[in-house]
């Protein structure tokens, strides 16, 4: 059965998915029976910003409410999600950069959706 092109329904990094084909830089692959893997390699850190420490010191001298500035936290997510697809004797892997937990969830949801399309 020849692999057709068509309009991409979804993209994950440099992988495009049509109704019956997975299009990658490694070449087209059949969507039916494709094996998808997603690995979260991101990291989320919480830290106290420098301005919170400065405000806590300044306002502590004037009133005791300055200590509430020490409760300020800054959350930062860095890294990527690795997505691999294996079908028709071909293999392709891509790294999708993420900058928030919502971006990680979006990539994972996309992979789960194409997994369901692969059956």
QUISULVEN-V872648 format. One record per residue. N is the residue number from 1. RES is the residue in one letter. PHI is phi in degrees with one decimal (999 if undefined). PSI is psi as a letter, one per 40 degrees, with the letter a starting at -180 (999 if undefined). OMEGA is omega in degrees with one decimal (999 if undefined). Layout:
n: [N N]
res: [RES RES]
phi: [PHI PHI]
psi: [PSI PSI]
omega: [OMEGA OMEGA]
This chain:
n: [1 2 3 4 5 6 7 8 9 10 11 12 13 14 15 16 17 18 19 20 21 22 23 24 25 26 27 28 29 30 31 32 33 34 35 36 37 38 39 40 41 42 43 44 45 46 47 48 49 50 51 52 53 54 55 56 57 58 59 60 61 62 63 64 65 66 67 68 69 70 71 72 73 74 75 76 77 78 79 80 81 82 83 84 85 86 87 88 89 90 91 92 93 94 95 96 97 98 99 100 101 102 103 104 105 106 107 108 109 110 111 112 113 114 115 116 117 118 119]
res: [X X X X X X X X X X X X X X X X X X X X X X X X X X X X X X X X X X X X X X X X X X X X X X X X X X X X X X X X X X X X X X X X X X X X X X X X X X X X X X X X X X X X X X X X X X X X X X X X X X X X X X X X X X X X X X X X X X X X X X X]
phi: [999 -70.6 -84.0 -93.8 -81.6 94.3 -84.3 -63.7 -85.4 -157.9 -126.5 -132.3 63.7 -99.2 -102.9 -113.1 -120.2 -105.0 -63.4 -136.8 -138.6 -107.0 -101.5 -131.3 -62.3 -79.2 121.2 -74.3 -132.2 -71.3 -73.2 -63.9 84.2 -69.9 -105.4 -109.9 -133.9 -128.0 -122.7 -81.3 -115.7 -95.9 -139.8 -113.4 -123.0 -114.8 -145.0 -95.9 -68.9 -64.2 -64.6 -68.0 -66.8 -62.3 -63.6 -64.5 -69.1 -64.2 -77.5 -68.5 -68.5 -92.3 -155.9 -78.3 -74.4 -63.0 -69.1 -66.4 -66.8 -73.4 -84.3 -70.3 -124.7 -118.1 -106.6 -134.8 -112.9 -134.5 122.3 -154.2 -114.9 -90.9 -117.2 -123.8 -134.5 -134.2 -162.7 59.4 78.3 -118.2 -138.1 -143.6 -129.0 -139.1 -110.6 -105.0 -69.4 -130.1 -131.6 -158.3 -61.9 -68.9 -67.8 -63.4 -63.2 -63.7 -64.3 -63.0 -65.7 -63.2 -64.8 -63.7 -67.6 -72.5 -61.0 -66.0 -72.1 -78.6 -78.6]
psi: [h i h i b a h h d i i h b e h i h a d e i h h i d e i i i h d h e i h h h h h h f i h h i h i h i d d d d d d d d d e d d d i e e d e d d e e h i h h h h i a i h h h i h h i f e i h i i i h h i i e i d d d d d d d d d d d d d d d d d e 999]
omega: [-178.9 178.7 -178.6 177.2 178.1 -178.7 177.6 177.5 -175.9 173.0 174.6 -174.9 177.8 177.4 176.4 -178.2 173.8 -176.7 -177.6 -174.2 170.8 -178.3 179.9 173.0 177.9 179.8 -179.7 178.5 175.6 179.1 -179.8 177.7 179.2 178.9 -176.9 176.4 176.2 -179.7 179.7 178.7 179.9 -178.3 177.6 -177.9 172.7 178.5 177.3 -179.6 -176.9 -178.8 179.2 178.6 180.0 179.1 179.1 -179.8 -178.0 -177.1 175.5 179.4 -177.7 178.1 -175.4 179.5 -178.8 -179.2 177.7 177.6 178.2 177.8 -179.1 178.4 177.4 -179.1 -178.5 177.3 177.3 175.9 -176.7 174.1 178.6 179.3 178.0 176.3 -179.2 -178.8 175.4 179.5 178.9 -178.3 174.7 179.5 177.4 176.9 180.0 179.5 179.7 179.6 176.3 175.3 178.3 177.4 176.3 179.5 179.2 179.3 179.4 177.6 177.1 179.2 178.2 179.3 179.3 172.7 179.7 178.5 -175.3 -179.0 999]
